[in-house]
Amino acid sequence: MSEQQPALIPRATPPAWLGVMGGGQLGRMLAHAAQAMGYQIMVLEPAADCPAAQVADAHICAAYDDAQGLTQLAEKCLAVTTEFENVPAQSLALLAQTRFVAPAAQAVSIAQDRMLEKAFFLRCAASSQVGPAAHALIESAADVANAPDHLFPGILKTIRLGYDGKGQIRVADRAAALRALNTMQGASCVLEQMLPLAFEISVLAARGADGQAVVYPIAENVHRDGILFTTTVPSPNVSASIAAQAQAATLAIIHQLDYVGVLCIEFFILQDGSLVVNEMAPRPHNSGHYTIDACSTSQFAQQVRAMARLPLGETRQHSPAVMLNLLGDLWFAEGSDAPREPAWEQILTLPGACLHLYGKHDARRGRKMGHITFIAPTLAAAQQQLQQACGVLGIAL
């Protein structure tokens, strides 16, 4: 970034415009944060009635690589970000020719490719002191035959476009890996060694264009069917030494990437207490939603500050928190295909229950429809509220 580029100071009249590539729930919550700070938001998204467009000040209904749409976004907005990592990196690079873009196309392109991502983590290992799981590129039956023995059992993952457990198959041996590869429709894959996992954590960080970086408390995550189920912060199981190591590794990685914006890195904690880096998301993250209600500066306000080249906010967590993802399954009674609204009025009687719905009109099983964050004076109290809410919603713990 040129030192001559000014910060986009919040002001009421006329407000500056910020652009968002993508129209999902992350864009929606980013728009709320930006508007609270005095900015106007323009979203570029091909879906007409997307969550972000419902609250944005303007919506360009166009593909992510549409030349006219990108031109319109660049002409109006002084800075642009992306709300999910599968926006074409080349579109971000094109926007960066005339506008400040955070995160940069290079960082997004690394996160879009699992092999590039793992190679980057390996390059960072000298400074981060944390590496990825053992792995190998798998593009053919010959690659399966030649894969090292220690990669079995393992997980076969598509290199691109995998999320929420999609494009991932556990394989016990070479025969299973070959069968799995045959279902991937010719996609290049990576085979990762299965590790003796104790639990998973994520570390949310943000870095400004001036190089200032901040890191949030450790979040402990539980997944079901590859989709985030709950996030608990502070992590009840991570030791102080591992927490410090994960935060230091995240800061080392975000600096080496020369990243601007909010970045989330997921780590595995193994049964022997060691730390392994899994993947990164170049954007606000599902596991960081608790920051809206439990921290001085939410991850979305932090992203606005970074893209507007303003000082970053403090990451202090003022309340212990547990976040519950709300999937479309909750809208369907057992044995019924007719959707009905969950009992939100009962949820909202629970102390510290903060309900966030994403404006998705079509409830589908497995679709993220919203989340609830439970905040309380103690973590035990927040966990108690989670248990009561799951009882109301019919979710097994």
Secondary structure, DSSP 8 states (H G I E B T S, - for coil): --TT-------SSS--EEEEE--SHHHHHHHHHHHHTT-EEEEE-S-TT-TTTTTSSEEE-S-TT-HHHHHHHHHH-SEEEESSTTS-HHHHHHHTTTSEESS-HHHHHHHT-HHHHHHHHHHHHHHH------EEEE-SHHHHHHS-GGG-SEEEEESSS--TTTTEEEESSHHHHHHHHHTTTT--EEEEE---EEEEEEEEEEE-TTS-EEE---EEEEEETTEEEEEEES-SS--HHHHHHHHHHHHHHHHHTT--EEEEEEEEEETTS-EEEEEEESS--GGGTTHHHHBSS-HHHHHHHHHTT-------B-S-EEEEEEEGGGGS-TT--S-----HHHHTTSTTEEEEE---SS--TT-EEEEEEEE-SSHHHHHHHHHHHHHHHT---
